[in-house]
Amino acid sequence: PLHNLAHPCRLHDDCIMVMIPDPYKALGLPHSASEKQIKTSYRKLALNLHPDRLVRTNATEQERKDAAKKFAAIQAAYDLLSDLNKK
């Protein structure tokens, strides 16, 4: 399996390191997915899982941390799959 250690943000001390065993699975895609499918899936998930969306809700601190981890995982998966040299 493909492994990627991603650091989603270099600006904050509390950033999350994410290990992605299968970037296709993180994006909910088959291994035969096209570049367009990868991009579409990433954008859809990013809109739904972005941690800033939880600021407007009554989300708990744990829910916010979980959302940040999920968002970091899909971001790292997309970064890996969208770069042909890393893919």
C-alpha positions, 0 to 999 in steps of 0.5 A: 500500500501507498503511504504518505506522511503529510503535514497539512499546515506549516503555520500553526504549532498544533498541526496534525501529522497524518498517515494515509495508507490508501489515498484513494480510499481516503477520497472514496475512490477506486484505484482506477479513478481519473484526475477529474474524479479525484479533483471532484471528490476532493472538492466535495469532501473538502467543502463538507469536512472543512474545520472552519464550517464547524465554527458556525455550529455548536461543535465540541472541541473533540468534533473540531479536532476530528474534523481537522484530522479528516480534512488533513487526510483528504488534503494529503490524499489529494496532494499525493494523487494530484502530483504525478511525480508522487503518484 
